[in-house]
Amino acid sequence: MSLATPQFTIERPELCRLLEYWQAKRRTLGRLPARADIDPLEMRFALGHLILADVEPGDPIRFRHRLIGTRIVEHAGYDATGLYVDDIPDQELARRLTESYRTVIATREPVHDRVNGMVGGRPLNLEILRLPLSQDGTTIGMVLTGAFFLKT
C-alpha cells in the first residue's frame, strides 16, 4: 500500500495511516492540529515509532526531543529524550534533523524523508514522516514524527 501526495510517496502502511490520521484532524479542526488534538490511543499502530520535538523560537531556532519512541531508542542504542537536536552526538544526523524540522516549519506541511546509511556506527534504514502541530493553529510549536525501519 502506498499513499501518493504531490510531494512524495509513502511506502510503510503505518506512515500512510499516520498521515491520514493527521489529515483527518486537520480537516475536522479546519487548522493545523495541536498536541492536545492527538490521541495516542488512536495511534496504537505507531506507538514506539513516534518522536515529539518541541520547537523553541529564537535565533537560531532550536528543537528539543520531548519523546523518543521505544523502538527508535532500542535501535539507536541511546535515548535522546530531553536533548536538543544540536546536542546529539552524531553531528551529521543533528544537521539533517535540524534541516528537516526547519522544512516543516517553513512549509507548514508534512515532510517525508528516508535515511539510509550509518548513524553512530550502526546501519540505519528508515522511512520518516514529520507532521507540524500548532497550539494556536498557525505557529508550529511541535513536530510529530513517525519513523519506521525498512528492511535492508
N, C-alpha and C positions, 0 to 999 in steps of 0.2 A: 504494500500500500504506500503510495506517495501522494503528498499534497503539494500541488503546484501553486505558486503565487507569482506575481510579476517579477519578483526579485530572486526567488530561489526554489529549489525542490528539496523537500524533506524526505529522507529515506526511513528513519526509525518511526514506527507507528506510534510510539509513546510521545514523540515530539509533535507528530500530527495532532494527537489528542490534546496535548498541552496548548498548541496554537489555537485549536478550535475552542478550547475552554476559555482562553484569554479573549478571543474574538467575540464569543458569546457574551462575556461580561461587558466588554466594550460596547457592543450593540445595545444591550439591556440598559446600561447606565447612560449611554449617549456621551461618554467621555472615556478617557483612559481609566482603567480600574486602579484602585488603591490597594495597598496591602490588606486592609480590612475587608475588601471585597473578595479576596481569595481565600477559599476554604480548603485547608489541607486534606480534609476527608473527601472532598470532591476530586482530589488529585492523587489518590492512593496508588494509581498506576505509575506515578513518577516519584513517589517518596523514596528517598535515598539517593536520588539523582538530581536534586534541586540545590540551587545556590541562591541566596538572597544577599544582595550587595546594597549597602546604603550609599547614596550619592551625597557627598559633602561639598557644598559650593565653596568656592574660593579661587585663588589664583596661585597655584593650579587647582583645578577641581580634583578631589580625591574620592576613592572608592574603598569602602571597608566591608569585608565579608562578615555579615551578621550570622549567616548559617551556611554550612557546607554539608551536603548530604553524606550519609554514612558510606554509601558505595563509592563515592568520589574520594573520601578520606581513606578508605581501605586500599584503593588502587594507588593513590598518591603516596601513601605511607606517612602522611602527617596531616594534621588538621589546621587549616588556615582560618578557622572561625575567629573573628576578632581582629584579624590582621588587615592592615591597609594593603591594597594590591601592590603598591610600590615597595612594601616591606617583604614581599615574597622572595625567598632566596634565589630562585631562578629568574634573573633579570630579563631574559628574553620572553619568558612566559608573562612576567609582570607587564612588560611593554605591550605585548599582544592583547592581554586582558584590558589594559587601560584604553588602548585604541578601540577595541570592540565596545566597551562601555561608553566611550565618547561618541561612537557612531549611534548608539541607541539614543543618547541624549540629543544629538543633533537632528536625527531623523524623526524621533518620537514614534518609531516603528520597530517591529521585530527585526532582529539581526540573526542571520543563520551563519554558522561557521563550521568548519571541520579542522581538526588538529590531528596531524599525522606526523609523528616524529618522536624525539626523545625529550623528556622533561625530567630533570633531576636524575638522569641516568636510567630512567625507566621508559620503555616504549609506551607511547600514548597515541591512541587512535580513537578520537571522539567525534561525535556529531553534537553540535551545540545550538541551542536556540535561546536568545536573550529577549526578554519582554519588558517594556517600560511600565512602571507603576507610578501613579501620581496621587498624592493625598488630595490635592485641590482640582484634579482633572486636567491640569495644564503643566505644572512644573514636575519634572521627573525627579522623584525622591528616592526611588529604589529601582533595582533591576532584578527581575526574576529570571533565573537561568535554568534550563533543563540541559543536562549533559549526560549523554549515553555512549557507552563504549561500543565501538564497532568491531566486528570480527576481522582479524587480520589474515 
